């Protein structure tokens, strides 16, 4: 029986200033699973076009398993511009292949043989892909399965209904400091205000809201990344893990959050505790920030 760890949702080309790079948060997640020697698999859809063929070729070159349905929509692209410190801004094209991932017998079989999945909010902007994602989650075995909702709020491509339905179906939530502020308002958990003097918010500024979400949706944990101000893991048992963010020369931060999520989940699946998995995720995410694009090869020294 296969034990796939699936990245389910968008796959696309990030159109960066120096050229197109393969991307999409779920595909990035699956790539980092495979770096750890696990059965990572990207599940999405591509168009019957040159970009769709090129995505298949690039995934094969990286040795990543995939199941990509071919549909009558163009393969997804995102126009990415970078600020002076490498922070990406996205212009996400609608009406593309990953908005139209059909539910098929092949995808159903993958769901039955998956022991983990990561999904986000972007691919759920379309009813077709949203229904496929929900059926996938509902088809998976319920025992010992990691269902990671890496929320990835992009532009206005999300709604309260989609967020709440996703929270009901996941057991791990991953988000950043901007997204917890949005979520706190959306779920009426109390508004989180930035400090007037510009100093970083502290864990206490987020922890009440995070622990309330854990309680409301019966989650195992919430992973909260805060950029240069470090990252936190809040667990259902009341424990907290904190890791500072290493200082590196940033090339771009595209895919850094996905490498964090993938490395953390892979480490858990390979038997690490939360603190050790957190430490490894921070190290690998920092390395990815120092590279161009979302899927650089990870040195073996960081994987061990």
C-alpha positions in Angstrom: 0.0 0.0 0.0 1.4 3.4 -1.0 1.8 6.1 1.6 1.6 9.3 -0.4 2.1 12.7 1.1 0.1 14.9 -1.2 0.3 18.5 -2.2 -3.3 19.1 -3.4 -4.3 22.3 -5.3 -2.5 24.8 -7.5 0.5 24.1 -9.7 1.8 26.9 -11.9 4.6 28.9 -13.2 5.8 31.8 -11.1 6.8 34.5 -13.7 9.7 36.1 -11.9 11.9 39.0 -13.2 14.6 36.5 -14.2 12.3 34.0 -15.9 9.6 31.4 -15.1 10.0 29.1 -12.2 7.8 26.1 -11.3 5.7 26.8 -8.3 2.3 26.6 -6.5 2.3 26.0 -2.7 1.0 22.4 -2.7 3.5 21.4 -5.4 6.3 23.0 -3.4 5.1 21.1 -0.3 5.2 17.8 -2.2 8.7 18.6 -3.5 10.1 19.0 0.0 8.4 15.7 1.0 10.4 14.0 -1.7 13.6 15.7 -0.6 13.2 13.9 2.7 12.8 10.5 1.0 9.0 10.3 1.5 6.4 9.6 -1.2 5.6 13.2 -2.0 3.0 13.6 -4.8 1.6 16.8 -6.5 -2.0 16.5 -7.5 -3.5 19.2 -9.6 -4.5 20.0 -13.2 -2.7 21.6 -16.2 -3.8 22.7 -19.6 -3.4 21.0 -22.9 -0.6 23.5 -23.7 3.1 24.0 -23.8 3.2 25.2 -20.2 1.4 22.0 -19.1 3.9 19.8 -20.9 6.8 21.8 -19.4 5.5 21.4 -15.9 5.4 17.6 -16.4 9.0 17.6 -17.7 10.2 19.7 -14.8 8.5 17.5 -12.2 10.0 14.4 -13.8 13.4 16.1 -13.8 13.1 16.7 -10.1 12.0 13.1 -9.5 8.7 14.1 -8.0 5.6 11.9 -8.4 2.6 13.7 -9.7 -0.9 13.2 -11.0 -2.0 16.1 -13.2 -5.4 16.0 -14.9 -5.4 17.6 -18.4 -8.3 20.1 -18.7 -9.5 22.6 -21.3 -8.1 25.7 -19.5 -4.7 27.3 -19.6 -2.0 26.1 -17.2 -1.8 28.5 -14.2 0.6 31.4 -14.1 1.4 34.0 -11.5 3.2 37.3 -12.2 5.6 37.8 -9.4 7.4 41.1 -8.6 10.0 41.4 -5.9 10.5 44.3 -3.5 14.0 45.5 -2.6 14.3 42.9 0.2 13.1 40.0 -1.9 9.5 39.9 -0.7 7.1 38.8 -3.5 4.0 40.5 -4.7 1.6 38.3 -6.7 -0.8 38.9 -9.6 -2.7 35.6 -9.9 -4.5 34.8 -13.1 -8.0 33.4 -12.7 -9.8 30.8 -14.8 -6.9 28.5 -15.1 -6.4 24.7 -15.0 -5.9 24.3 -11.3 -9.3 26.0 -10.8 -10.8 23.1 -12.5 -9.3 19.9 -10.9 -11.9 17.2 -11.6 -12.7 14.4 -9.1 -11.7 11.2 -10.9 -11.2 7.5 -10.0 -7.5 8.0 -10.1 -7.6 10.9 -7.6 -9.9 8.9 -5.4 -7.4 6.1 -5.3 -4.6 8.4 -4.4 -6.7 9.8 -1.5 -7.3 6.3 -0.2 -3.5 5.7 -0.2 -2.4 9.0 1.3 -1.2 9.4 4.9 -0.8 13.1 4.7 -2.0 16.1 2.6 -1.4 19.8 2.4 -4.0 22.1 0.8 -4.6 25.9 0.8 -7.3 28.4 0.0 -6.3 29.6 -3.5 -7.4 26.5 -5.4 -10.7 26.7 -3.6 -11.7 29.9 -5.3 -13.4 27.7 -7.9 -16.3 25.4 -7.0 -14.8 22.6 -9.2 -11.5 22.4 -7.4 -13.0 23.1 -4.0 -15.3 20.1 -4.3 -12.4 17.9 -5.4 -10.4 19.0 -2.4 -13.2 18.3 0.1 -13.9 14.9 -1.4 -10.2 14.1 -1.3 -10.1 15.0 2.4 -13.3 13.1 3.2 -12.0 10.0 1.4 -8.7 9.8 3.3 -8.4 7.4 6.2 -9.2 9.3 9.5 -6.6 7.5 11.7 -3.2 9.0 12.1 -3.5 11.2 9.0 -2.0 14.7 8.8 -4.3 17.1 7.1 -2.5 20.4 6.8 -4.3 23.6 5.9 -1.6 26.0 4.7 -4.0 28.9 4.4 -2.0 31.1 2.0 -4.4 34.0 1.7 -3.8 35.6 -1.7 -5.3 38.9 -2.9 -9.1 38.5 -2.4 -9.3 34.8 -3.5 -10.8 33.5 -0.2 -14.0 33.8 1.9 -15.1 33.1 5.5 -17.1 30.1 4.3 -14.1 28.5 2.6 -11.8 29.2 5.5 -14.2 27.7 8.1 -15.0 24.6 6.0 -11.2 24.0 5.6 -10.6 24.4 9.3 -13.3 21.8 10.0 -11.5 19.3 7.7 -7.8 19.8 8.8 -5.9 19.0 11.9 -2.9 21.3 11.4 -3.2 25.0 10.5 -0.2 26.9 9.1 -0.3 30.7 8.7 1.7 33.8 9.0 1.4 36.9 11.2 -0.6 38.9 8.7 -3.0 36.0 8.1 -3.6 35.4 11.9 -4.7 39.1 12.0 -7.1 38.6 9.1 -8.4 35.3 10.6 -8.9 36.8 14.1 -11.2 39.4 12.6 -13.0 37.0 10.3 -13.7 34.5 13.1 -14.5 37.3 15.7 -11.6 36.3 18.0 -10.6 39.8 18.9 -8.7 42.3 16.7 -4.9 42.2 16.7 -3.4 45.7 16.5 0.1 46.4 15.4 2.2 48.1 18.0 2.1 51.9 17.5 5.9 52.2 17.9 6.5 49.6 15.2 8.0 47.1 17.6 7.3 43.4 16.8 4.2 41.8 18.2 5.0 39.2 20.9 3.6 35.6 21.2 1.0 36.8 23.7 -0.4 39.0 21.0 -1.2 35.9 18.9 -1.4 33.0 21.3 -4.9 33.7 22.7 -6.4 33.7 19.1 -4.3 30.6 18.0 -5.4 28.6 21.0 -9.0 29.6 20.5 -8.8 28.4 16.9 -7.3 25.1 18.1 -10.2 24.7 20.6 -12.9 25.7 18.1 -11.8 23.3 15.4 -10.2 20.5 17.4 -6.8 21.0 15.8 -3.5 19.3 16.8 -1.5 22.4 16.4 -1.1 25.8 14.7 2.2 26.8 13.0 2.7 30.5 13.0 5.5 32.2 11.0 6.4 35.8 11.7 9.1 36.6 9.2 12.3 38.0 10.7 10.6 37.9 14.2 10.7 34.1 14.4 8.1 31.3 14.3 5.9 29.5 16.8 4.1 26.1 17.1 1.1 26.1 19.4 0.1 22.6 20.3 -3.2 21.2 21.6 -1.6 20.0 24.8 -0.7 23.7 25.7 3.0 23.5 24.8 4.7 26.1 22.6 7.8 25.9 20.4 9.6 29.1 19.4 12.5 29.4 16.9 14.3 32.6 15.9 14.7 33.3 12.2 18.3 32.9 11.0 19.9 35.9 9.3 20.7 35.1 5.6 21.3 37.0 2.4 17.9 36.8 0.8 17.6 36.1 -2.9 13.8 35.8 -2.8 11.3 34.4 -0.3 9.2 32.6 -3.0 8.5 29.1 -1.6 10.1 29.7 1.7 6.9 29.2 3.7 6.2 26.0 1.7 9.6 24.6 2.4 9.0 25.4 6.1 5.7 23.5 6.1 7.0 20.6 4.1 10.1 20.2 6.2 8.2 20.4 9.4 5.6 17.8 8.3 8.3 15.5 6.9 10.2 15.6 10.1 7.1 14.7 12.1 6.3 11.8 9.8 9.9 10.5 10.2 9.5 10.5 14.0 10.9 13.8 15.2 9.2 15.7 18.0 7.7 19.1 17.5 10.7 21.1 18.7 13.2 19.2 16.5 10.8 19.3 13.5 10.4 23.1 14.0 14.2 23.6 14.2 14.8 21.7 10.9 12.0 23.6 9.2 13.5 26.9 10.1 17.0 25.9 8.9 15.7 24.7 5.5 13.4 27.7 5.0 16.3 30.0 5.6 18.3 28.1 3.0 15.5 28.4 0.5 15.4 32.2 1.1 19.0 32.4 0.0 18.2 30.7 -3.3 16.3 31.7 -6.4 12.9 30.1 -6.9 10.7 27.9 -4.8 12.3 24.4 -5.4 16.1 24.5 -5.0 17.7 21.2 -4.2 18.2 20.9 -0.4 21.7 19.9 0.7 21.9 16.5 2.4 23.5 18.1 5.4 20.3 20.0 6.1 18.1 16.9 5.7 20.0 14.7 8.1 
